[in-house]
Amino acid sequence: MWNEPTKERLAEIPGLYETENISTMDKLIYLHFFIGDSDWYIAEYNEEDDLFWGFAILNGDYQMAEWGYVSFEELKQIRIEPLGLEIDCEIETVWRVRKASEIEKIRKGNGWR
């Protein structure tokens, strides 16, 4: 994995279910993982289980994009062979924490205007 988030960066993400009373449009997105035409936007994290909750768009398929859980370990193992491409995480100086409704791909995947 390129640019794996530090423990300090992961510690800033709310725990699982801590944002359940916040609408999905208003949830803050703390991390963005990507590879090819696939994106994972992270809103919650559980360190003990190494589990994220957020929005995933796989292979550019916005109709099947959804909110759900993804294992950090599984993300780390994603590769495109034979090119040897690994999943990447936008670095802190590039990624700005913001509401889900402010991210174009999440808006498109949810049908938000």
C-alpha positions as CSV (number, residue, x, y, z in Angstrom):
1,M,0.0,0.0,0.0
2,W,1.2,3.4,-0.9
3,N,1.0,6.2,1.7
4,E,-0.4,3.9,4.4
5,P,-2.1,6.2,7.1
6,T,-0.2,6.6,10.3
7,K,-1.6,5.5,13.7
8,E,-2.0,9.2,14.5
9,R,-4.1,9.8,11.4
10,L,-6.2,6.7,12.1
11,A,-6.8,7.9,15.7
12,E,-8.5,11.0,14.4
13,I,-11.3,8.9,12.7
14,P,-14.5,8.4,14.8
15,G,-15.1,4.8,16.0
16,L,-17.7,2.6,14.5
17,Y,-21.2,3.8,15.2
18,E,-20.0,7.1,16.7
19,T,-21.5,9.0,13.8
20,E,-24.7,6.9,13.3
21,N,-26.9,9.9,14.4
22,I,-25.3,12.0,11.6
23,S,-26.9,11.9,8.1
24,T,-24.8,10.2,5.5
25,M,-24.7,13.6,3.6
26,D,-23.1,15.2,6.7
27,K,-20.7,12.5,7.7
28,L,-17.1,13.6,7.6
29,I,-14.8,11.6,5.3
30,Y,-11.3,11.2,6.8
31,L,-9.5,9.1,4.3
32,H,-9.7,8.3,0.6
33,F,-8.2,5.0,-0.7
34,F,-8.1,4.4,-4.5
35,I,-6.7,2.1,-7.2
36,G,-7.7,2.2,-10.9
37,D,-11.4,3.2,-11.1
38,S,-12.2,2.1,-7.5
39,D,-12.5,4.4,-4.5
40,W,-13.1,3.9,-0.7
41,Y,-14.1,7.0,1.4
42,I,-13.7,6.4,5.1
43,A,-15.9,7.9,7.8
44,E,-15.4,5.5,10.8
45,Y,-12.7,3.2,12.0
46,N,-12.4,0.5,14.7
47,E,-8.7,-0.1,15.6
48,E,-9.4,-3.3,17.5
49,D,-11.0,-5.0,14.5
50,D,-9.0,-3.0,11.9
51,L,-12.3,-2.3,10.2
52,F,-13.4,0.8,8.3
53,W,-17.0,2.0,7.5
54,G,-17.5,4.3,4.5
55,F,-18.6,4.5,0.9
56,A,-17.1,2.3,-1.8
57,I,-17.3,2.7,-5.6
58,L,-15.8,-0.4,-7.3
59,N,-14.7,-0.3,-10.9
60,G,-16.5,2.9,-11.6
61,D,-19.9,1.2,-11.0
62,Y,-21.9,4.0,-9.4
63,Q,-25.2,2.1,-9.5
64,M,-23.7,-0.6,-7.2
65,A,-21.8,1.9,-5.0
66,E,-22.7,1.6,-1.3
67,W,-22.0,2.4,2.3
68,G,-20.6,-0.4,4.3
69,Y,-17.6,-2.0,6.0
70,V,-14.2,-2.9,4.6
71,S,-11.2,-4.5,6.3
72,F,-8.0,-2.4,6.4
73,E,-6.0,-5.6,6.0
74,E,-8.0,-6.4,2.8
75,L,-7.4,-3.0,1.4
76,K,-3.7,-3.4,2.0
77,Q,-3.7,-6.6,-0.1
78,I,-5.3,-5.1,-3.2
79,R,-3.0,-5.2,-6.2
80,I,-3.4,-5.0,-10.0
81,E,-1.1,-7.6,-11.5
82,P,1.0,-8.0,-13.6
83,L,1.6,-4.3,-13.3
84,G,2.2,-4.5,-9.5
85,L,0.0,-1.5,-8.8
86,E,-1.0,-1.2,-5.1
87,I,-3.9,0.7,-3.5
88,D,-3.0,4.2,-2.5
89,C,-4.2,6.6,0.3
90,E,-4.3,10.3,-0.4
91,I,-1.7,12.0,1.8
92,E,-2.8,14.5,4.5
93,T,-1.4,17.4,2.5
94,V,-3.7,16.6,-0.4
95,W,-6.8,15.1,1.2
96,R,-9.0,17.6,3.1
97,V,-11.5,16.1,5.6
98,R,-14.9,17.2,4.5
99,K,-18.6,16.2,4.4
100,A,-19.7,13.3,2.1
101,S,-22.0,15.7,0.3
102,E,-19.0,17.8,-0.8
103,I,-17.3,14.9,-2.6
104,E,-18.5,14.6,-6.2
105,K,-18.1,10.8,-6.5
106,I,-20.1,10.1,-3.3
107,R,-22.8,12.5,-4.5
108,K,-23.0,10.7,-7.8
109,G,-23.0,7.2,-6.2
110,N,-25.9,8.2,-3.9
111,G,-27.9,10.2,-6.5
112,W,-27.5,13.4,-4.6
113,R,-27.8,16.6,-6.6
